[in-house]
Amino acid sequence: MLTTKNGEFVDEHGRVVNLRGINLGGSSKIPTNTTTNWLDAKTTTFVNRPFPISEASLHFERIRACGFTLIRCIVTWEAIEHEGPGIYDHEYIKYVRAILEKANEYNIQIYIDPHQDVWSRWTGGDGAPLWTLEKVGFDVTNFPFCEAAICQETFGQGHSTAERRKGKTFPKMIWPTNYFKLATATMFTLFWAGERFAPHFMVDDDDSSGKKVNIQSYLQRHYINAMAELLEHLNGLENIVGIGTMNEPSAGYINVADISKGYGQSGASSGAGSKELKYGLAPTPFQGMCLGEGHAQLVGDFSNGFMQHVLGKPDSWVTVDPMGKKAWNSDSNGCIWKQAGVWQTNPQSSQPVLLLPEYFANVDFGRECYLPFAKEYADTMRSVWKSKTQELLIFVELPPLEFSTTPFPEISSSTLPGAINATHWYDGVTLFTRSFKSYFSVNTQNHRPVFGYKKILKMHVSQLGEIKQLGNEMMDKAPTLIGETGIPYDMIESTTSKLIRTSKSITFRDTSSQQLAAMNHTMTCLEKNLLSFTLWNYTSDHSDRDGDIWNGENLSVYSDDHKCGLEKTDSYYVYDGLRAARAFVRPYAQYITGTPIVNEFDMAKGKFRLVYKLNGIKYGVPSEIFVPKLWCLKKADMKVGVSDGKYEVEDDDHWYVVKYWHSMASAEHTVEIKVI
């Protein structure tokens, strides 16, 4: 059983729990039958995402051997309801249950993540079914011509410099720019605030009543019902501890100050220093609307470097001409925002004219849009969840603060009981440049350079501390679990750490690799804030060629291509295929009988240290420290020192558990473990 108290996760004994887990998995965003027609969404299947049942035991054994006791299970709306409104894929739902049952055999807890990135696969990401776009009148086949979305499947049909270059390849990390393009921004605006900004947009309800409902109610109800359908069929699985509301929800156009100038929020600037990501062609919201109706526009073309991240200026200007193509299908009434009176076409010049540049301004997205939805969502999930032992925790999965375009909302425990702050964090410079430099970085919050590792460490520790503080101050002392964090493994000018078996022990090639250093840096920053987390990610079918099988990303901690061919009888076999494993497979205290002060591992010295103070609770159970056999295969290789009390070491297949009972004579207690 997992509950919360005073900003901490606690178990049934009242011990503080440090949750460490993994996102499963990167390829769960896309169907297993990806070779079929991209537009044939009805025959899609997500069965065997993240992996076939027949392979589950080895993967869960490996995940558990890493010390991961929590899985953020990636599911998408499309996977559940791809065939049409209200038509659920029960074969997939049955498969998900079977996978989670298998995870329970390895004592792995689960929280369900309804995942999306930039709305859907047809807008450059994943999440929603194709029929949602068709319902609002979009013609997805024309998106590249109108720069309404940039997708890997249609890359090369657009107008950017990258797409017109000979030998073109889909740029790394360009997919998030879709948040700032017509299709994604429109869908999220309608989902959150269609009743406010498109009150005219009424659609037929699905209940055969003949009545019409606003598109906002229609989309939200289908999303909520789809997740409820899944959760209801998971009843009885006691390893499920919670469910997210939505991965990294986007506000779309909501609160944009002036749609002619960019996506800068009311009270914020557009350009350098704003939260607007510009990479490739970056039309303003109004330009996006015009392009969607076939009007040519002069658009800035941005590179992913100094000009974009520091100066906020384009490398060049490109004339984008849709050549008669429109983002809206012929059966629709055209641009929704034109119908709403935001802009019009001048009858004399046939040119677009902006009428209401501040149409979407001055709206508190968190308070007015997200929270009412989250409350209804949570109430529905709890109404179908029948566990007698586990309260359903609600994970609020907001984007990294440096990329979030809206303020963090105040979420009271009365509004959203059992809420968890699951905000994401990445070292943004390393993520986007695919390079980790211990001597130089950029503060992604103010775009200023940072020199020297001590200052970089301090900056990142501070950023994570700010996220944790949000849970305390804005969510009534809710615990924080960093829902996503990790590193890109396809770093430029770097080889990859790989296990090498010698006759006597396991060794590592390239022990000073960027990946190892970057992952250790991330882990250190998390530990210094005593944070729980789920790393992004574990992709069972990762390969060097295809990465995580989604948009060219390459963040999986595991890869078949990085196996060194260990025999199944080898003691280190379970770790084979892990990348930069020593950085994240490390000792840590899982259960603490007091208030933790220090819970961290020095990778260079091979030294773990736990410090905690008494909290007035008398425990009948010990603190428990996970020590992986990756670091010490034999018990004799581990040296344990305690400040007082007693300890014992239990031996498991792939790890040791150091159990420590403190003495009540001291207010503060320390455990130190040396593993090399």
VOGU-3710 file (C-alpha; in Angstrom, 3 decimals, decimal comma):
1> mlttkngefv> 0,000/0,000/0,000  1,275/3,462/-0,894  -0,101/6,630/0,680  1,082/10,188/1,271  1,797/12,250/4,367  3,448/15,632/4,905  4,878/15,811/1,407  6,252/12,249/1,413  5,240/8,875/0,050  4,763/6,420/2,925
11> dehgrvvnlr> 4,104/2,687/3,162  1,702/0,781/5,394  4,244/0,965/8,248  4,572/4,733/7,990  8,075/4,553/6,524  9,112/7,212/4,024  9,329/5,618/0,566  11,819/6,775/-2,058  10,206/5,686/-5,320  12,531/5,016/-8,221
21> ginlggsski> 11,129/3,768/-11,462  11,084/3,792/-15,228  8,738/4,826/-18,030  7,578/1,820/-20,031  8,097/2,406/-22,813  9,164/4,702/-25,620  7,617/2,687/-28,442  4,252/2,400/-26,642  3,323/5,689/-28,319  2,893/4,022/-31,700
31> ptntttnwld> 1,065/0,933/-32,971  2,764/-2,411/-33,432  1,575/-2,569/-37,052  3,395/0,616/-38,086  3,970/-0,642/-41,633  0,286/-0,298/-42,473  -1,246/2,778/-44,073  -0,598/5,795/-41,847  -4,186/6,946/-42,364  -5,766/3,543/-41,721
41> aktttfvnrp> -6,373/4,166/-38,031  -9,235/1,693/-37,643  -7,089/-1,436/-38,123  -4,408/-0,125/-35,783  -3,332/-2,263/-32,830  -1,163/-1,474/-29,823  -1,145/-5,041/-28,540  2,439/-6,027/-27,604  3,359/-2,477/-26,642  5,624/-2,327/-24,680
51> fpiseaslhf> 6,539/-5,970/-25,390  4,896/-9,374/-25,953  3,714/-11,261/-22,866  6,166/-14,038/-23,733  9,087/-11,613/-23,210  7,732/-9,860/-20,131  9,497/-11,910/-17,456  13,018/-11,067/-18,608  12,228/-7,367/-19,018  10,583/-7,083/-15,594
61> eriracgftl> 13,435/-9,045/-14,022  15,903/-6,581/-15,557  13,838/-3,552/-14,512  13,574/-4,843/-10,952  17,312/-5,630/-10,854  17,957/-1,968/-11,595  16,202/-1,071/-8,355  13,108/0,225/-10,112  9,988/-0,545/-8,076  7,569/1,705/-9,960
71> ircivtweai> 6,588/1,765/-13,611  4,933/4,703/-15,308  2,932/2,670/-17,810  2,486/4,492/-21,111  -0,941/4,166/-22,731  -2,567/6,417/-25,309  -6,125/7,451/-26,029  -5,625/6,178/-29,564  -4,645/2,707/-28,327  -7,989/2,393/-26,509
81> ehegpgiydh> -10,418/4,171/-28,888  -8,769/4,242/-32,321  -11,582/2,646/-34,307  -14,143/5,357/-33,649  -15,972/7,313/-30,928  -17,058/4,971/-28,154  -15,549/1,876/-29,801  -12,951/0,430/-27,425  -10,158/-1,996/-28,253  -10,800/-4,659/-25,614
91> eyikyvrail> -8,081/-6,904/-27,015  -5,584/-4,168/-26,132  -7,163/-3,562/-22,717  -6,951/-7,298/-21,980  -3,298/-7,242/-23,020  -2,509/-4,293/-20,708  -4,045/-6,151/-17,782  -1,941/-9,238/-18,532  1,251/-7,165/-18,660  0,497/-5,445/-15,350
101> ekaneyniqi> -0,362/-8,777/-13,734  3,086/-9,978/-14,760  4,681/-6,843/-13,277  2,961/-7,643/-9,990  4,833/-10,958/-9,868  8,029/-8,891/-9,587  6,626/-6,590/-6,876  6,551/-3,654/-9,275  3,973/-0,934/-8,647  2,233/0,845/-11,505
111> yidphqdvws> 0,860/4,223/-12,286  -0,987/4,601/-15,558  0,138/7,474/-17,779  -2,390/8,603/-20,439  0,319/9,814/-22,765  0,247/12,427/-25,468  2,790/14,570/-27,243  1,542/17,409/-29,480  -1,936/15,818/-29,525  -1,601/12,882/-31,961
121> rwtggdgapl> 0,490/10,930/-34,462  -1,004/13,021/-37,284  0,207/16,240/-35,668  3,752/14,989/-35,121  3,431/13,106/-31,844  1,085/10,600/-30,248  -2,019/10,387/-28,107  -5,426/11,138/-29,591  -7,206/9,088/-32,284  -7,363/10,304/-35,890
131> wtlekvgfdv> -11,137/10,743/-35,668  -10,711/13,655/-33,225  -8,986/15,685/-35,943  -11,536/14,672/-38,530  -14,350/15,623/-36,149  -13,237/19,256/-36,084  -12,875/19,357/-39,875  -9,129/18,922/-40,426  -7,662/17,280/-43,524  -4,430/15,812/-42,159
141> tnfpfceaai> -3,079/15,019/-45,638  -2,649/18,743/-46,291  -0,887/19,589/-43,024  2,665/19,648/-44,479  1,691/21,994/-47,330  0,090/24,439/-44,880  2,792/24,012/-42,188  -0,013/22,978/-39,846  2,163/20,160/-38,453  5,555/18,592/-39,065
151> cqetfgqghs> 5,567/14,793/-39,018  8,219/12,183/-39,675  5,850/10,367/-42,058  5,338/13,422/-44,303  8,688/15,133/-43,825  9,954/16,492/-47,123  6,602/17,854/-48,281  6,950/21,090/-46,316  8,756/24,331/-47,004  11,542/24,606/-44,403
161> taerrkgktf> 15,222/24,738/-45,266  15,704/21,326/-43,628  12,995/19,747/-45,782  14,351/21,208/-49,024  17,930/20,147/-48,298  19,403/17,312/-50,335  19,686/14,106/-48,318  17,178/15,452/-45,832  16,638/13,661/-42,521  14,009/14,332/-39,887
171> pkmiwptnyf> 15,636/16,745/-37,396  16,119/15,577/-33,830  13,829/17,213/-31,264  11,833/19,201/-33,814  8,576/17,469/-32,885  7,819/19,794/-29,877  7,467/22,737/-32,282  4,089/21,282/-33,220  2,733/22,722/-29,980  3,119/26,056/-31,772
181> klatatmftl> 1,459/25,109/-35,053  -2,147/25,314/-36,243  -3,309/21,713/-35,813  -2,044/21,002/-32,302  -2,807/24,486/-30,957  -6,345/24,320/-32,319  -7,066/20,865/-30,909  -5,883/21,752/-27,410  -7,739/25,062/-27,440  -10,951/23,268/-28,363
191> fwagerfaph> -10,347/20,501/-25,818  -9,826/22,904/-22,908  -11,883/25,928/-23,869  -14,075/25,240/-26,878  -17,122/26,527/-25,012  -15,393/29,859/-24,461  -13,535/30,386/-27,724  -15,656/28,383/-30,175  -19,178/28,497/-28,698  -20,591/28,088/-32,205
201> fmvddddssg> -18,850/24,736/-32,704  -21,559/22,230/-31,807  -21,375/18,575/-32,846  -23,794/15,655/-32,769  -23,704/13,750/-29,515  -23,140/9,997/-29,644  -26,053/8,951/-27,468  -28,618/8,823/-30,290  -30,573/11,635/-28,659  -30,127/13,909/-31,627
211> kkvniqsylq> -28,912/16,752/-29,425  -25,747/18,708/-30,048  -22,912/19,450/-27,618  -19,950/21,779/-27,767  -16,759/20,263/-29,136  -15,057/20,785/-25,741  -17,568/18,596/-23,926  -17,458/16,045/-26,714  -13,664/15,636/-26,691  -13,277/15,699/-22,920
221> rhyinamael> -16,036/13,177/-22,349  -14,550/10,712/-24,840  -11,075/11,080/-23,350  -12,304/10,572/-19,787  -14,548/7,657/-20,730  -11,725/5,910/-22,598  -9,402/6,074/-19,578  -12,230/4,977/-17,286  -12,874/1,993/-19,570  -9,247/0,928/-19,212
231> lehlngleni> -9,082/1,480/-15,457  -12,329/-0,368/-14,802  -10,906/-3,449/-16,514  -7,810/-3,250/-14,295  -9,769/-3,617/-11,065  -8,302/-6,219/-8,756  -4,684/-5,391/-9,601  -3,376/-4,229/-6,240  -0,030/-3,061/-7,681  -1,752/-0,118/-9,386
241> vgigtmneps> -1,218/2,957/-7,214  -2,545/5,733/-9,445  -3,218/7,313/-12,802  -2,132/10,526/-14,490  -4,536/13,122/-15,831  -2,677/13,753/-19,093  0,972/13,850/-20,051  2,252/17,428/-20,426  -1,063/19,137/-21,256  -0,718/22,070/-23,623
251> agyinvadis> -2,775/25,258/-23,466  -2,874/25,726/-27,231  -3,766/29,359/-27,975  -5,175/29,942/-24,496  -3,774/33,123/-22,896  -1,673/34,071/-25,930  -1,314/37,850/-25,644  -1,335/38,763/-29,350  -1,668/36,089/-32,023  0,040/38,305/-34,602
261> kgygqsgass> 3,271/38,401/-32,593  3,793/34,833/-31,432  2,802/32,502/-28,631  3,953/34,738/-25,791  1,503/34,608/-22,907  -0,362/37,574/-21,501  2,138/39,444/-19,386  5,126/37,732/-21,065  7,282/38,459/-24,079  7,555/36,576/-27,335
271> gagskelkyg> 10,965/35,636/-28,656  14,141/35,170/-26,612  13,209/34,580/-22,993  9,652/33,439/-23,723  8,561/29,788/-23,510  7,946/29,609/-27,256  10,069/26,960/-28,987  11,117/27,943/-32,490  12,923/25,381/-34,600  12,398/25,111/-38,334
281> laptpfqgmc> 9,506/27,164/-39,695  7,718/29,030/-36,902  4,581/30,845/-38,073  2,814/33,084/-35,580  -0,646/31,858/-34,539  -2,278/34,200/-37,020  0,089/33,140/-39,807  -0,777/29,506/-38,995  -4,476/30,275/-39,366  -3,857/32,021/-42,685
291> lgeghaqlvg> -1,718/29,178/-44,022  -4,437/26,736/-43,009  -6,820/28,589/-45,338  -4,301/28,599/-48,180  -2,853/32,131/-47,835  0,896/32,460/-48,508  2,970/33,885/-45,641  6,574/34,993/-44,998  7,709/32,814/-42,079  10,881/32,737/-39,984
301> dfsngfmqhv> 13,083/29,633/-40,315  15,013/28,860/-37,109  17,983/26,615/-36,374  18,463/24,730/-33,110  21,349/26,815/-31,832  22,518/30,205/-30,604  20,191/32,220/-32,864  17,114/30,370/-31,577  17,892/29,660/-27,945  19,688/32,900/-27,038
311> lgkpdswvtv> 18,697/35,591/-29,540  15,311/34,226/-30,568  15,925/35,244/-34,183  15,444/33,255/-37,394  18,331/32,233/-39,604  16,286/33,202/-42,656  12,802/34,041/-43,904  10,887/31,657/-46,157  7,804/32,308/-48,268  5,362/29,498/-47,516
321> dpmgkkawns> 2,748/29,059/-50,224  0,230/26,222/-49,735  -0,473/26,355/-53,472  -4,212/26,001/-53,097  -4,091/23,398/-50,316  -6,063/23,913/-47,101  -5,770/22,281/-43,676  -9,559/21,996/-43,532  -11,519/19,367/-45,413  -14,094/20,237/-48,035
331> dsngciwkqa> -17,004/19,126/-45,837  -16,166/21,625/-43,105  -16,865/25,344/-42,933  -13,147/26,099/-42,989  -11,080/27,681/-40,275  -12,796/27,502/-36,888  -11,158/30,750/-35,778  -12,350/32,554/-38,866  -15,865/31,384/-38,044  -15,389/32,688/-34,499
341> gvwqtnpqss> -14,647/36,163/-35,866  -10,934/36,221/-35,011  -10,032/37,109/-38,602  -11,566/37,457/-42,035  -10,657/37,632/-45,702  -10,826/41,119/-47,198  -13,391/40,852/-50,026  -11,547/43,408/-52,176  -7,938/42,243/-51,786  -8,654/38,592/-50,879
351> qpvlllpeyf> -6,016/38,986/-48,172  -6,447/37,876/-44,544  -7,196/40,587/-41,979  -6,788/40,089/-38,236  -9,748/41,431/-36,275  -9,164/40,207/-32,702  -5,438/39,837/-31,926  -6,114/39,477/-28,178  -8,990/37,014/-28,583  -7,335/34,296/-26,467
361> anvdfgrecy> -5,663/36,581/-23,901  -6,134/36,935/-20,155  -7,235/33,422/-19,293  -5,739/31,485/-16,384  -5,289/28,102/-18,056  -4,537/26,186/-14,872  -7,384/27,545/-12,771  -10,044/28,045/-15,463  -9,333/25,142/-17,819  -7,113/22,400/-16,404
371> lpfakeyadt> -8,459/22,151/-12,844  -12,180/21,764/-13,712  -11,218/19,004/-16,149  -8,831/17,328/-13,670  -11,507/17,264/-10,983  -14,094/15,663/-13,258  -11,462/13,238/-14,527  -10,336/12,213/-11,020  -13,919/11,815/-9,809  -14,678/9,527/-12,746
381> mrsvwksktq> -11,530/7,431/-12,258  -12,287/6,951/-8,555  -15,891/6,006/-9,338  -14,719/2,979/-11,361  -11,733/2,015/-9,180  -12,768/-0,574/-6,580  -9,563/-1,355/-4,666  -10,083/-2,002/-0,947  -6,437/-1,413/-0,024  -4,999/1,221/-2,375
391> ellifvelpp> -6,290/4,774/-2,680  -6,045/5,902/-6,289  -3,383/8,616/-6,468  -3,799/11,263/-9,179  -0,543/12,253/-10,885  -0,440/15,820/-12,209  2,006/15,472/-15,100  2,899/19,001/-16,140  5,691/19,899/-18,598  9,190/20,934/-17,468
401> lefsttpfpe> 8,889/24,451/-16,053  11,341/25,935/-18,544  9,121/24,768/-21,416  5,719/25,319/-19,831  3,859/28,269/-21,334  1,452/28,660/-18,409  1,894/29,218/-14,647  1,696/26,251/-12,309  -1,880/26,105/-10,947  -2,777/26,101/-7,274
411> issstlpgai> -4,269/22,673/-6,555  -5,862/22,232/-3,153  -6,302/18,815/-1,555  -10,042/19,443/-1,413  -10,209/20,082/-5,164  -8,012/17,150/-6,151  -7,568/14,666/-3,273  -4,587/12,356/-3,503  -2,835/14,566/-6,050  0,864/14,007/-6,769
421> nathwydgvt> 3,166/16,603/-8,288  4,605/14,637/-11,238  6,126/17,586/-13,124  8,877/16,654/-15,559  12,501/17,818/-15,657  15,298/17,451/-18,176  18,691/19,036/-18,614  17,317/20,944/-21,591  20,658/21,866/-23,139  21,866/18,253/-23,127
431> lftrsfksyf> 18,502/17,056/-24,441  18,357/19,416/-27,410  22,058/19,543/-28,318  22,687/15,833/-27,611  25,906/16,776/-25,875  26,832/16,922/-22,186  29,530/19,377/-21,201  30,468/19,480/-17,538  32,068/22,904/-17,961  29,363/24,790/-19,875
441> svntqnhrpv> 25,582/24,992/-20,006  22,773/27,510/-20,465  20,127/28,381/-17,935  16,990/27,508/-19,897  14,886/29,702/-17,627  16,722/32,970/-18,372  18,857/31,900/-21,387  22,118/32,953/-19,708  25,348/30,934/-20,054  26,642/29,013/-17,030
451> fgykkilkmh> 30,330/28,113/-16,668  31,882/25,439/-14,460  30,464/22,172/-13,149  29,781/23,405/-9,626  27,568/26,191/-10,971  25,835/23,830/-13,423  25,133/21,351/-10,619  23,835/24,121/-8,391  21,564/25,393/-11,175  20,021/22,012/-11,895
461> vsqlgeikql> 19,647/21,100/-8,224  17,894/24,433/-7,747  15,548/23,815/-10,697  14,474/20,469/-9,263  14,118/22,054/-5,839  11,727/24,604/-7,315  9,578/21,778/-8,711  9,510/20,061/-5,320  8,567/23,341/-3,676  5,546/23,610/-5,968
471> gnemmdkapt> 4,201/20,418/-4,454  4,592/21,901/-0,987  3,300/25,391/-1,686  0,830/24,980/-4,559  -0,556/21,504/-3,852  -1,089/21,405/-0,068  2,181/19,583/0,682  1,714/16,964/-2,000  4,659/14,619/-2,639  6,715/15,178/-5,764
481> ligetgipyd> 7,691/12,454/-8,201  9,554/13,620/-11,291  7,450/11,842/-13,902  10,045/12,116/-16,637  13,769/12,734/-16,609  16,634/11,181/-18,520  19,326/11,721/-21,116  19,757/11,302/-24,871  22,095/8,384/-25,558  22,813/9,401/-29,148
491> miesttskli> 25,226/12,083/-28,024  27,420/13,729/-30,602  31,100/12,659/-30,642  30,656/10,011/-27,998  30,857/6,255/-27,835  28,423/4,289/-25,740  29,110/2,608/-22,412  28,775/-1,126/-22,791  29,265/-4,068/-20,461  32,370/-6,117/-21,163
501> rtsksitfrd> 32,791/-9,523/-19,521  36,271/-10,617/-18,481  37,201/-13,929/-16,905  36,912/-12,520/-13,396  34,484/-9,628/-13,425  32,356/-7,203/-15,388  34,147/-4,173/-16,796  33,109/-1,201/-18,868  34,311/0,286/-22,103  34,507/4,088/-22,236
511> tssqqlaamn> 34,110/4,662/-18,501  34,311/8,420/-19,018  31,551/8,503/-21,633  29,247/11,488/-21,927  26,270/9,225/-21,320  27,651/7,946/-18,042  28,559/11,451/-16,878  25,221/12,933/-17,974  23,131/10,228/-16,331  25,164/10,378/-13,116
521> htmtcleknl> 24,673/14,160/-13,116  20,900/13,758/-13,443  20,802/11,142/-10,684  22,929/13,317/-8,401  20,602/16,293/-8,887  17,579/14,124/-8,043  19,248/12,659/-4,965  20,302/16,023/-3,592  16,604/16,946/-3,560  15,558/13,559/-2,077
531> lsftlwnyts> 13,183/13,139/-5,021  11,268/10,150/-6,263  11,253/9,748/-10,049  10,562/7,606/-13,114  13,324/7,770/-15,730  12,465/8,156/-19,379  12,603/5,365/-20,596  12,855/1,598/-21,192  12,185/0,617/-24,822  12,393/-3,137/-25,308
541> dhsdrdgdiw> 12,724/-2,902/-29,101  15,245/-0,054/-29,147  17,914/-0,163/-31,836  20,774/2,078/-32,875  19,075/2,671/-36,215  15,572/3,497/-34,982  16,241/4,655/-31,428  13,095/4,568/-29,281  10,984/3,972/-32,437  9,411/7,427/-32,119
551> ngenlsvysd> 10,482/10,702/-33,777  14,154/9,746/-33,708  14,366/9,932/-29,910  17,089/7,868/-28,276  16,667/7,940/-24,489  16,110/4,271/-23,669  18,297/2,898/-20,883  18,169/-0,478/-22,657  19,007/-1,597/-26,189  19,332/-4,994/-27,837
561> dhkcglektd> 22,105/-3,506/-29,951  24,183/-2,879/-26,830  24,239/-6,412/-25,533  27,650/-8,038/-25,206  26,297/-11,569/-25,479  26,430/-12,821/-21,899  25,210/-16,349/-21,219  21,985/-16,744/-19,241  23,984/-18,447/-16,503  26,201/-15,387/-16,102
571> syyvydglra> 25,624/-13,424/-12,889  25,560/-10,196/-14,894  23,230/-11,464/-17,633  20,279/-9,442/-16,317  22,195/-6,186/-16,901  23,187/-7,019/-20,477  21,909/-4,365/-22,883  21,703/-1,558/-20,310  23,422/1,675/-21,292  25,519/3,678/-18,822
581> arafvrpyaq> 24,128/1,271/-16,246  26,455/2,173/-13,381  24,978/5,677/-13,280  21,382/4,646/-12,555  21,741/1,114/-11,160  22,993/2,324/-7,794  22,427/1,856/-4,064  19,648/3,862/-2,419  17,387/3,714/0,620  13,939/2,512/-0,451
591> yitgtpivne> 12,266/2,672/2,972  13,339/5,069/5,713  12,193/4,966/9,347  12,409/8,699/9,845  12,758/11,977/7,982  15,501/11,670/5,333  18,288/14,229/5,233  20,721/12,503/2,844  20,053/9,564/0,503  22,737/9,649/-2,148
601> fdmakgkfrl> 25,459/7,690/-3,890  28,904/8,912/-4,976  29,534/6,963/-8,164  33,219/7,871/-8,409  33,962/6,695/-4,869  31,445/3,830/-4,814  30,062/5,148/-1,544  26,431/5,360/-0,424  25,278/7,477/2,496  21,933/7,640/4,301
611> vyklngikyg> 21,237/10,189/7,025  17,847/10,627/8,659  16,356/11,988/11,840  13,631/10,619/14,070  10,095/11,838/13,435  8,330/10,685/16,584  7,072/7,413/15,110  8,061/4,110/16,696  8,580/1,627/13,889  8,494/-2,123/14,211
621> vpseifvpkl> 10,331/-2,487/10,916  13,779/-1,366/9,704  14,991/1,035/7,059  15,866/-0,833/3,866  18,681/-0,034/1,450  18,872/-1,515/-2,051  22,405/-2,504/-3,137  22,623/-3,897/-6,699  24,973/-6,762/-7,484  26,158/-4,790/-10,480
631> wclkkadmkv> 28,315/-2,965/-7,913  29,193/-5,835/-5,580  28,557/-9,391/-6,656  29,671/-10,828/-3,330  28,506/-9,771/0,109  32,152/-9,623/1,169  32,718/-6,807/-1,356  30,353/-4,555/0,605  31,467/-2,657/3,709  28,667/-1,327/5,926
641> gvsdgkyeve> 29,045/1,214/8,695  26,293/2,495/11,004  26,190/5,279/13,569  24,266/3,163/16,080  21,835/0,274/16,321  22,226/-2,864/14,216  21,965/-4,074/10,637  21,739/-7,239/8,621  22,177/-8,002/4,923  19,659/-10,067/2,974
651> dddhwyvvky> 20,680/-11,700/-0,307  18,364/-11,666/-3,340  19,018/-12,886/-6,880  20,308/-9,570/-8,228  20,647/-7,327/-5,195  21,209/-7,106/-1,480  18,937/-5,423/1,027  20,684/-3,819/3,968  18,183/-3,640/6,820  18,957/-1,145/9,549
661> whsmasaeht> 17,360/-0,785/12,987  18,369/2,457/14,664  18,852/3,045/18,360  16,361/5,352/20,024  19,189/6,967/21,988  20,181/9,209/19,097  18,056/11,713/17,184  20,011/11,363/13,930  21,193/8,178/12,267  23,697/7,367/9,530
671> veikvi> 24,367/4,358/7,332  27,363/4,265/4,996  28,020/1,526/2,445  31,195/1,147/0,406  30,815/-1,067/-2,666  34,202/-0,762/-4,401
//
